[in-house]
């Protein structure tokens, strides 16, 4: 039974990875636009770069939230095991993106207090769950 659970969890990770790939690589239904091997390789490497960047930024944001005292004792082992940085519901693939290399995302260092991201998320969570 334990082996079946581990296999199922592994399959869920792969499904999540493939779902993120489909979301990121949405043009032409996720099909390659070229038959040239070099172009396909560049497309796949670009896809992996975007996906890994998304996971990296999400990991930093999750760490920032979990570092706040308001969340320290709220999550148990099962909750923490269910966390994944491979989420993309907050990403808009159709909009325009302004890249400013002179500014940073407000991820580092963690902010604490009543106006922090983690406190606001916890407040929203408490309101939704009653």
C-alpha positions as a LaTeX table, in Angstrom:
\begin{tabular}{lrrr}
\hline
Residue & $x$ (\AA) & $y$ (\AA) & $z$ (\AA) \\
\hline
Unk1 & 0.00 & 0.00 & 0.00 \\
Unk2 & 2.87 & 2.39 & 0.83 \\
Unk3 & 4.49 & 1.75 & $-2.57$ \\
Unk4 & 1.20 & 2.52 & $-4.33$ \\
Unk5 & 0.94 & 5.83 & $-2.45$ \\
Unk6 & 4.52 & 6.78 & $-3.37$ \\
Unk7 & 3.89 & 5.95 & $-7.04$ \\
Unk8 & 0.68 & 7.99 & $-7.02$ \\
Unk9 & 2.46 & 10.97 & $-5.42$ \\
Unk10 & 5.21 & 10.72 & $-8.06$ \\
Unk11 & 2.62 & 10.65 & $-10.83$ \\
Unk12 & 0.94 & 13.73 & $-9.35$ \\
Unk13 & 4.26 & 15.59 & $-9.46$ \\
Unk14 & 4.74 & 14.64 & $-13.12$ \\
Unk15 & 1.15 & 15.66 & $-13.95$ \\
Unk16 & 1.74 & 19.02 & $-12.27$ \\
Unk17 & 5.00 & 19.47 & $-14.21$ \\
Unk18 & 3.27 & 18.65 & $-17.52$ \\
Unk19 & 0.37 & 20.94 & $-16.69$ \\
Unk20 & 2.79 & 23.81 & $-16.05$ \\
Unk21 & 4.56 & 23.02 & $-19.34$ \\
Unk22 & 1.25 & 23.19 & $-21.19$ \\
Unk23 & 0.43 & 26.50 & $-19.51$ \\
Unk24 & 3.80 & 28.08 & $-20.34$ \\
Unk25 & 4.12 & 26.59 & $-23.82$ \\
Unk26 & 0.54 & 27.39 & $-24.87$ \\
Unk27 & 1.10 & 28.52 & $-28.50$ \\
Unk28 & $-0.29$ & 26.17 & $-31.18$ \\
Unk29 & $-1.62$ & 23.81 & $-28.53$ \\
Unk30 & 1.85 & 23.15 & $-27.14$ \\
Unk31 & 3.12 & 21.79 & $-30.45$ \\
Unk32 & 6.51 & 22.67 & $-31.85$ \\
Unk33 & 6.33 & 25.42 & $-34.47$ \\
Unk34 & 9.25 & 24.01 & $-36.46$ \\
Unk35 & 10.50 & 20.66 & $-37.68$ \\
Unk36 & 14.11 & 21.76 & $-37.33$ \\
Unk37 & 15.85 & 19.98 & $-34.48$ \\
Unk38 & 17.80 & 23.09 & $-33.47$ \\
Unk39 & 14.63 & 25.18 & $-33.18$ \\
Unk40 & 12.92 & 22.47 & $-31.15$ \\
Unk41 & 15.88 & 22.26 & $-28.81$ \\
Unk42 & 15.85 & 26.03 & $-28.27$ \\
Unk43 & 12.09 & 25.91 & $-27.61$ \\
Unk44 & 12.45 & 23.16 & $-25.01$ \\
Unk45 & 15.44 & 24.79 & $-23.32$ \\
Unk46 & 13.52 & 28.09 & $-23.19$ \\
Unk47 & 10.50 & 26.31 & $-21.74$ \\
Unk48 & 12.63 & 24.74 & $-19.02$ \\
Unk49 & 14.31 & 28.07 & $-18.25$ \\
Unk50 & 10.95 & 29.81 & $-17.82$ \\
Unk51 & 9.56 & 26.98 & $-15.72$ \\
Unk52 & 12.61 & 26.79 & $-13.46$ \\
Unk53 & 12.56 & 30.58 & $-13.05$ \\
Unk54 & 8.91 & 30.39 & $-12.05$ \\
Unk55 & 9.67 & 27.67 & $-9.50$ \\
Unk56 & 12.62 & 29.66 & $-8.12$ \\
Unk57 & 10.62 & 32.87 & $-7.62$ \\
Unk58 & 7.68 & 30.94 & $-6.16$ \\
Unk59 & 10.05 & 29.16 & $-3.74$ \\
Unk60 & 11.41 & 32.49 & $-2.55$ \\
Unk61 & 7.90 & 33.85 & $-2.04$ \\
Unk62 & 6.74 & 30.73 & $-0.16$ \\
Unk63 & 9.83 & 30.86 & 2.06 \\
Unk64 & 9.14 & 34.51 & 2.83 \\
Unk65 & 5.59 & 33.76 & 3.88 \\
Unk66 & 6.54 & 30.70 & 5.94 \\
Unk67 & 9.28 & 32.64 & 7.74 \\
Unk68 & 6.71 & 34.95 & 9.30 \\
Unk69 & 5.63 & 34.21 & 12.87 \\
Unk70 & 1.95 & 34.19 & 11.93 \\
Unk71 & 2.49 & 31.01 & 9.88 \\
Unk72 & 5.02 & 29.24 & 12.12 \\
Unk73 & 2.57 & 26.99 & 13.97 \\
Unk74 & $-0.33$ & 27.02 & 11.51 \\
Unk75 & 0.88 & 24.29 & 9.16 \\
Unk76 & 1.35 & 20.68 & 10.15 \\
Unk77 & 3.48 & 18.04 & 8.42 \\
Unk78 & 0.76 & 17.16 & 5.90 \\
Unk79 & 0.26 & 20.82 & 4.99 \\
Unk80 & 3.98 & 21.36 & 4.45 \\
Unk81 & 4.23 & 18.21 & 2.35 \\
Unk82 & 1.45 & 19.54 & 0.13 \\
Unk83 & 3.26 & 22.79 & $-0.62$ \\
Unk84 & 4.73 & 23.06 & $-4.09$ \\
Unk85 & 6.47 & 25.94 & $-5.83$ \\
Unk86 & 5.10 & 24.75 & $-9.17$ \\
Unk87 & 2.04 & 27.01 & $-9.18$ \\
Unk88 & 1.13 & 29.41 & $-11.93$ \\
Unk89 & $-2.39$ & 30.66 & $-11.23$ \\
Unk90 & $-0.92$ & 34.10 & $-10.45$ \\
Unk91 & 0.78 & 34.33 & $-13.88$ \\
Unk92 & $-0.83$ & 36.06 & $-16.84$ \\
Unk93 & 0.55 & 34.50 & $-20.05$ \\
Unk94 & $-1.30$ & 36.91 & $-22.33$ \\
Unk95 & $-0.35$ & 40.31 & $-20.92$ \\
Unk96 & 2.55 & 42.59 & $-21.58$ \\
Unk97 & 5.55 & 42.31 & $-19.31$ \\
Unk98 & 7.67 & 45.25 & $-18.26$ \\
Unk99 & 11.16 & 44.23 & $-17.28$ \\
Unk100 & 13.08 & 46.66 & $-15.09$ \\
Unk101 & 16.57 & 45.34 & $-14.39$ \\
Unk102 & 17.19 & 48.23 & $-11.99$ \\
Unk103 & 14.60 & 47.04 & $-9.47$ \\
Unk104 & 14.11 & 43.84 & $-7.52$ \\
Unk105 & 11.09 & 41.84 & $-6.47$ \\
Unk106 & 10.12 & 42.62 & $-2.87$ \\
Unk107 & 11.09 & 39.14 & $-1.74$ \\
Unk108 & 14.29 & 39.68 & 0.21 \\
Unk109 & 14.53 & 40.37 & 3.14 \\
Unk110 & 11.34 & 39.04 & 4.73 \\
Unk111 & 9.01 & 41.70 & 6.11 \\
Unk112 & 7.28 & 41.10 & 9.41 \\
Unk113 & 4.38 & 42.83 & 11.05 \\
Unk114 & 0.71 & 43.54 & 10.32 \\
Unk115 & 1.33 & 44.72 & 6.72 \\
Unk116 & 3.48 & 41.73 & 5.69 \\
Unk117 & 2.46 & 39.37 & 2.89 \\
Unk118 & 2.17 & 36.35 & 5.18 \\
Unk119 & $-0.01$ & 38.16 & 7.70 \\
Unk120 & $-2.33$ & 39.38 & 4.94 \\
Unk121 & $-2.59$ & 35.85 & 3.48 \\
Unk122 & $-3.31$ & 34.41 & 6.92 \\
Unk123 & $-5.99$ & 37.05 & 7.51 \\
Unk124 & $-7.61$ & 36.21 & 4.15 \\
Unk125 & $-7.40$ & 32.47 & 4.90 \\
Unk126 & $-9.05$ & 32.94 & 8.31 \\
Unk127 & $-11.85$ & 34.99 & 6.76 \\
Unk128 & $-12.55$ & 32.35 & 4.10 \\
Unk129 & $-12.48$ & 29.38 & 6.46 \\
Unk130 & $-14.40$ & 31.11 & 9.23 \\
\hline
\end{tabular}
